[in-house]
Amino acid sequence: MLALYCYLTATLHTVQQPRGRDERGLSQSTENAILLAGAVAIAVLIISAITAYVQANLPS
C-alpha cells in the first residue's frame, strides 16, 4: 500500500509541476552556423598559406 501511495504521489507531483524548458546554450541552427564559419575560416587560412608558399617559390 505504501508503494502505491508513493507512486501516486510522485505521479501527481510530476503532473502538477511539469519541468520548464531548458533554454541554456544556443539553438542547433546557431551552433551549426558557428561551426561552419570556423571551418570556412580554417580553410581560408590553409589556402592562403599554400598560395603564399607557392607564390614565394615560383621561379622568376
ChimeraX attribute file (.defattr): number of C-alpha atoms within 10 A of each C-alpha:
attribute: neighborCount
match mode: 1-to-1
recipient: residues
	/A:1	6
	/A:2	7
	/A:3	8
	/A:4	9
	/A:5	10
	/A:6	11
	/A:7	12
	/A:8	12
	/A:9	12
	/A:10	12
	/A:11	11
	/A:12	11
	/A:13	11
	/A:14	11
	/A:15	10
	/A:16	9
	/A:17	8
	/A:18	8
	/A:19	8
	/A:20	6
	/A:21	6
	/A:22	6
	/A:23	7
	/A:24	6
	/A:25	8
	/A:26	9
	/A:27	9
	/A:28	8
	/A:29	9
	/A:30	11
	/A:31	12
	/A:32	12
	/A:33	11
	/A:34	11
	/A:35	12
	/A:36	12
	/A:37	12
	/A:38	12
	/A:39	12
	/A:40	12
	/A:41	12
	/A:42	12
	/A:43	12
	/A:44	12
	/A:45	12
	/A:46	12
	/A:47	12
	/A:48	12
	/A:49	12
	/A:50	12
	/A:51	12
	/A:52	11
	/A:53	11
	/A:54	11
	/A:55	10
	/A:56	10
	/A:57	9
	/A:58	7
	/A:59	6
	/A:60	4
